[in-house]
Amino acid sequence: MKVNLYVRFSTRYGQSLFVTGNVAELGSDVLADAVPMQFFNEELWALSVEIPAGSGAVKYRYVLRETEVNVIVTGKQIGRASW
């Protein structure tokens, strides 16, 4: 099942948003394996990902990275979905 995530979040130069979650397609909650979101403009980021049917409850969170190496904010879980 294709899942589309959109978030309005203002970033500055050098920052990127990622998504991690409790399924392999979202990095299995491993920050190093978080999936990068696509930048659309100064305040809109998006991600389309295929989640297999029957995956159960999918929990995810957004991750803000300052560089490729440093995670500066992991945030709290702000989304939940079940398939």
N, C-alpha and C positions, 0 to 999 in steps of 0.2 A: 504494500500500500504506500503510495506516495504521500509524504507529509511535508507541508510547507510551513516554515516558521518565519515570522517577521517580527522585528523589534525596532522601535524608535529609540535610538540611543546616540547621543552626540559624542563623537570621539575627536581626538586631536591627532596631528601628524605622528605616525609611528605606532598608533594603537590599532588593534584588530579585535574583532569579536569572534568567539568560537562557541560551539555547543558541545556539551558532554552529557551523557546519559547512561542509563542502566542497560542498554543494549549494545551489541558489537558495532552496529552502524553509527552509533554516537560515541564510540570510544570506550565503552564499558566503564564509565566513570573514572577513567585514567586521564588526568589533565594533559599529559604529554600526547595523548591520542585524540584529544578533542578535535572536532571537525570545524574547519574555518567557514565563517559566514561570508556571503558576498556583499560588498559595499555598493550601495546604490547612490547615496548622496550623504551630506553631512549628518543626517539623522535617521537614515533607514538602512537596515541590514536584513538580509534574507538567506534562507537555506532551504533547499529541497533535498529530501533524502528518502530512500526506499526502506521501509520497515516491513519485515516479513509478517504476514498475517499470522495470528496466533502467538505473537510475542508477549502478550499479556499487557499489564500496566507498564507504560513507558514513562519514566521520570527523566526530566532533563533540566539543565541549568545553563545559563550563559556565562562565558568566561571572557574577561577583558585582559588582553595581553599587551604589554608595553613594547616588547620585542619578541623575537622568535624564541628567546630563552626564558625570559622572566614573566611569570604570571603575577599581575599586580592586584587583581580582584577576582575572586572566584564567585562571590555573591551567594545568595541563597537560592533554593529551588523556587522558581517563579512560574513554572508551568508543569502541567501533568496531563497525560492523555492515556486512554486505554484503547486497544484495538483487539 
